[in-house]
Amino acid sequence: MLRPGDGTSYTVRITKAIIDSFTLMVGDENPIHYDPNDAQTAHVRAKLGITDAGAPGTLVTAFISRPLQRFGGKNTIVLGELGVLRFVKSIQAGDELTIRCIVEESLSSWRYRVAVLFKNQKGEDVVQPTYAIIFVF
């Protein structure tokens, strides 16, 4: 049984190969993810501070499964609820992403509210802190 304060984390270095594989798999052809010289996305890149291949937000959040599964192994799932995801910093090739999950509240003997923090290598929030409801069976 998990208790408030229990936590786990997962860190991954985002590489161009990871971005390329993910965007190919999901069919995301936006040049912001692979062409730093694309004129049409130059203004967006400048605004977001992206100088290399920018990671899609869905790629960044996909890594949430790793730390959550450390709570209960393969018997852990997100129970259909993940808080609002507001991106505040970009992640690009070469950046390190750490996802930290901390149990905030036990909702029952098998359901928990977990704080989810997405940080870059500088310790800055990439996504505003949010939460997930997990089910451990």
Secondary structure, 3 states (H helix, E strand, C coil): CCCCCCEEEEEEECCHHHHHHHHHHHCCCCHHHCCCCCHHHHHHHHHHCCCCCECCHHHHHHCCHHHHHHHHHHHEEEEEEECCCCECCCCECCCEEEEEEEEEEECCCCEEEEEEEEEECCCCEEEEEEEEEEEEC
